[in-house]
């Protein structure tokens, strides 16, 4: 890694020349149409037309890019933890990190605190580091690990959890190595999010004014969202006397007065949380409307009827969210699981192409000694070393911590690679990673191989889903680097560098947010993804009979809905936009009703803005929504730390 900076006296002319060179390169359109010919010809065309005179001559893997990517990725990993515990979804951090990095470094340069501007390839390198730090290390924490806490009632020791997350990240990052050359170089799969990231970087670096406008919009939205979150939940930190004036308290009193305790207990009330409005704007109207429909069916119809008829039979199921969610999640989880598995099965052509591509990776012709890509592509030996290191670490931890036999971990890693092949291809073709379905496939598989143990099925699924999700996400970054002419080996090093900061920050942040099971399944952290993973693990280990008739029938009906909706989409493609999304409907049964309302309002607002002011919406919707999510989530995490941090820290480290 080299730190490419100029001496103070020579800075202006060198920077000016660099800017002219970069500007000339940015005038070339991205090679979205791809290349044709044999695999050797395709790679030679990319090398000559895109990489040459850019990848080796332009600064890329520099200390400032890796350090800034690590710091931003570490900070943004907290936003993904917070959003994941609230919604069950992960938000990619790459574009947010690109805009923030560009804005921060441009400001430092204008103030004279930085000698040179950051090049577009440095920004791409920073994006890769941030993605590894902010996304690849935290996904399983809010799903499988949180489900483990729900089942066992306690968390894992901090160092053990750090080791688990680190080795899982190593497995996922290196798993992308052999897939990159086949799927991106040879087959040239589109990876739409990677294209979007590359276009964003070109826009930032080719028109500085436009880039700074987007950056300022993101920053202002984040600041306002953070202040809003503090007004909702943080005024008591200034003075207990200010507590009644908090927005959350004001709305709580208004909801109780207008709706009564019964409906408020069912979460049929109004709250103000811009994070969910922003998430709805990004998610889109179809899925958000599906969530609203699912929320009405669950919390407005199903729950009141269930309370009434169960009370007649002498069973009180409770009146508050934490009690009610134990009855509603089964139908929602079943709907999402069957829909995910069916959608996965319907993509069988992608699966076949993935394994055909694997054959080409293994049995392809030997590389000529004059192949210029040999010196810039990531060596296959790095893949082998990474897989062995990841497997060894995970096998040891799985055996000593969860009681998982070593041979089962070996099978899980092998299955991880097979499913990662499919996941990466599906992501490249559709921009959707079926991580939930892959987790459930592994749970079902190991539930049959090793029945009766929820922890075994849960943690083997954690390995499979975590590795496959990480590898597919990192291929998105490699796609953007491919389009921009980045050196893939340097980009991989940047990705690998990010997992150290990501592991440290995400694990400590998670331990502070979720010290034990009482923090989950609450209004603050519904943890819908964890609820789904727990439901599958419990059903496989205890059997459906242990759930009782209401929960069992909820699973049956929810499962049928999860099958019917994707089939309708398949049979009636012209009417797809009118058919509810099974994922949206099912998700609404695993978190509060008011979240569904906010998702819908955000999606509706984004649609209206797009129709009224399309240019403005194209420029600002994603940056503003990303800023709202980042600012609100960071403030939310800070408030959790402020309320509970000192006591939890002592509990974690015995001080």
C-alpha positions, 0 to 999 in steps of 0.5 A, a space after each residue: 500500500 502506498 501513500 501517494 502525496 506531493 510535497 507542499 511546494 509541488 502540490 498545485 501543479 501536480 494536482 492540476 495535472 492529475 485533475 486534467 488526467 482524471 477529467 479526460 478519463 471520466 469523459 469516457 462512458 462506462 463499458 456497460 454494453 460489455 465486450 464480446 469474443 472468447 474469454 481471453 479476448 473479453 479480458 484483453 479488451 477490458 485491459 486495453 480499453 478500460 484499465 490501461 492508462 488508468 488502473 496503474 497510473 491513478 492513485 487507488 490503494 492509499 492509506 488515506 482511502 483505506 483509513 477513511 473507508 475503515 472509519 466511515 464503514 465502522 461508523 456506518 456499521 452502527 447504522 446497519 445494526 440499528 436499522 437491522 434490529 428495527 426493520 430486519 433489513 440491511 442498508 448498503 453503505 457504499 454510496 453513502 460512504 462515497 458521498 461522505 468521503 468525497 464531501 469530507 476530503 473535498 472540504 479538507 482540500 479546500 481548507 488546505 488540510 489535504 494536499 491533493 484531492 482524492 481520485 475516483 479510484 481512491 474513492 472506489 477503494 474507500 467504498 470497498 473498505 467501507 462496505 466490508 467494514 459496514 456491511 459484511 461484518 454485521 449482517 448475521 449479528 441482527 439475524 442469527 446471533 440475535 436469534 441465538 440470544 432469544 433462544 438461550 436468553 444470554 449473549 456470547 462473550 465479546 471476544 468469542 463473538 469478535 472471533 466468530 464475526 471475523 472468521 466469518 468475514 474472512 470466509 465471505 470476503 475470500 469466497 468472492 475471489 474465484 467468482 469475480 473473474 467468471 461472473 464479472 470479467 467473462 460473463 459480465 453480469 450486470 450487478 445493478 447496484 455496482 453500476 449505480 455506485 460507479 455512476 455515482 462516483 463519476 457524477 461526484 468527480 466529474 461535476 464537483 458542484 453537483 457532487 457537493 450539492 448531494 453531499 450537503 443534502 445528505 449531511 443536512 438530512 442526517 443532522 435534522 434526523 439526529 436532532 429529531 431522534 434526540 427530541 424524541 428520546 434524548 431530552 431526559 439526558 439534559 434534564 429529567 424535567 424535560 422528559 414530558 416535552 420529548 416528542 415521543 412522550 407527547 405522541 404517546 399521551 396523544 395516542 392514549 387519549 385518542 385511541 385507548 390502551 388496547 389499540 396502543 398496545 397493539 401498536 395501532 397508533 402513530 409515531 414519528 420516526 423519519 428513519 422508516 419514512 426514508 426507508 420507505 422512500 428507498 424501498 418503493 411503493 409496492 413493497 411498502 404498500 404490501 407492508 401496510 396491507 400486512 400490518 392491517 391484516 395482522 394488527 387491526 384484524 387478526 390480533 383483536 380477534 385472537 385476543 377475543 376468542 382466546 379470552 373466551 377460552 380462558 387464555 390471556 395472550 397479553 395486551 402489549 407488543 412484546 407479548 403479542 409478537 410471540 403470537 403474530 410472528 409465526 405466520 409472518 415468518 412462515 410467509 417470508 420463508 416459503 416465499 423466499 424458498 419458492 422464489 429461490 427455486 424459481 431461479 433454477 436457471 441461475 443456479 444451473 448457470 452458477 454451477 456451470 460457471 463453477 466448472 469453468 472456474 475449476 477446469 478452465 484453460 491454463 493462463 498464458 505467461 503473457 496474460 496481463 491480468 495475472 499480475 492484477 487479478 487476485 491470486 487463487 492461492 489467496 482464496 484457498 488460504 482465506 477459506 482454510 483460515 476461515 474454516 479452521 477458526 469457525 470449526 473451532 469456535 462452533 465446537 467449543 462454543 455451540 457444540 457443533 461437530 467439526 464435520 458439520 461445520 466443514 459441510 456448512 462451509 462447503 454448502 456455503 460456497 455452493 449457495 454463494 455461487 447461486 447468491 452471487 449470480 442471482 445478485 448479479 442478474 436481479 440485484 436481490 440477494 436471497 440471504 433469508 432463503 439461504 439461511 432457511 435452506 441450511 437450517 432445514 438441511 442441518 435440522 434433518 442431519 442433526 435434529 433436536 438442536 436449535 443452536 446447531 441448525 442456527 449457527 450452521 445457517 449463520 455460516 452459510 448465510 453470512 458467507 454468501 451474503 458477504 461475497 455477493 455484496 463485495 462483488 457489487 463493489 468489484 463490479 463498480 471497480 471493474 467499470 471504473 478500471 480499478 486494479 482488482 487485487 488492490 481492491 480486494 486488499 481494501 475490502 479485506 482491510 475493512 473487516 478489522 474495523 468492522 468486526 471491532 465496531 459492529 461487535 462492540 456496538 451490538 453488545 451495547 445495544 443487545 446485552 441480553 434477550 430483554 432488549 429484543 422483541 421490544 418497541 425499540 428493537 423488534 428484531 424481525 429478522 431474528 424472530 424469523 430465524 428463531 421461529 424456524 430453529 424452534 420449529 425444527 428442534 421442538 416440532 410443530 406440535 409444541 407450538 399449539 394449534 393457533 401458531 401451527 395454523 398461522 404457520 400453515 396459512 402464512 406459508 400458503 400465502 407465501 407460496 401463492 403470491 410469488 406464483 401469482 407474480 409469475 403467472 400474471 407478470 403484467 399485473 405484478 405491480 398490483 400483487 402484494 409482495 410476500 416479503 412485505 406482507 410477512 414482515 409486517 407481522 413481525 414488527 409494530 403496525 406504525 412502522 408499516 404506516 411510516 414505510 408507506 408514507 415514505 414510499 408515497 412521498 417519494 413517488 409524488 416527488 418523482 412525478 412532480 419534480 423528477 429532476 430534483 427527485 433523481 438528484 436528491 431522493 437517495 442522498 436525503 433518504 440515506 442521510 436521514 437513515 444514517 443520522 437518525 440511526 447514529 443518534 439512536 445508537 448513541 442514545 442507547 449507549 448513553 442510557 445503558 453504556 456504562 453498566 453494560 460495558 462493566 458487564 461485558 468486560 468485568 470492570 
